[in-house]
Amino acid sequence: MEVEKIEDHINSKGEIHNSSAPIILSLAITLCLGGLLVWPLVIIGLPVLIYAIYRWTYEETILWNYREEENDFESWNDSSWAMLWIIITEAIIFASFFAYWFWTRWHTVSWSEAVGGSWPPPEVEHDLTLVSINTVILLLSGFTAHKSLEKHLEEDYDMSKRLLLATICLGLSFLLIQMYEYYNAGFIWSDHPYGTAFFSLTGLHGLHVMIGIIMFSVVFLLMKKGFYDRPRYDSFRAITMYWHFVDAVWILLFFIVYLEAI
């Protein structure tokens, strides 16, 4: 939509109607998740995802001119509440993937009619040093994201931007190291049940890291253009909440998948 068309659909409450952005975003997420099983879908889903986020953000920033500024930093507004429900939904999705992990392990080694074999297979050797470094990188990105939000609320926008850029760089580093790990894993998802469970869980988490990087990049660009140089904070806080959730899931993944602590 052009700005004039968007403004034609804005009501007195600063809400927009007839937007296709939510539908496009839902389709993009579906395609990206489907890419965990049929990888070419990611090639379609990722550009659509980027466009959907751009489209929704573009429409949302136009609406800011019609809304009151957010001054009560202690209360949750629409973005934070919406993110809470998204996190609950995502937690259910990850729970189902973890359930698959435990079921596959049980089916492989513990069930009375188990297919036989060890868990993980003998040829699987994870580089725990590399994974531990990657864990520290991701947790550090959670710290810089939190400090960036704090500096934003203190109206120290320059420091907030620097910390947010550091968060994005750390997130990208995490993904690059994970890609390196995949390339040198010595097995693929179709080799055995362990491979399927491993790449499904870690791949799903990597997809969430990528989405978080995209969202933080959007916030960073909006900061550069001056959109956040006012007490706008709730969407930034919501994305930071999402990032902390991604960190928490990785900790579980690290202990369950790599350390086999459970």
Protein Blocks (a to p, Z undefined) as FASTA:
>chain_A
ZZklmmmmpcfkopaehiaklmmmmmmmmmmmmmmmmmmlmmmmmmmmmmmmmmmmmmmm
mmmmmpccdfblmbccfklmmmmmmmmmmmmmmmmmmmmmmmmmmmmmmpmkbgbiaddd
fklccdfklmmmmmmmmmmmmmmmmmmmmmmmnopaklmmmmmmmmmmmmmmmmmmmmmm
mmmnopafklpmklmmmmmmmmmmmmmmmmmmmmmmmmmmmmmnopmmcccfklmmmmmm
mmmmmmmmmmmmmmmmmnomZZ
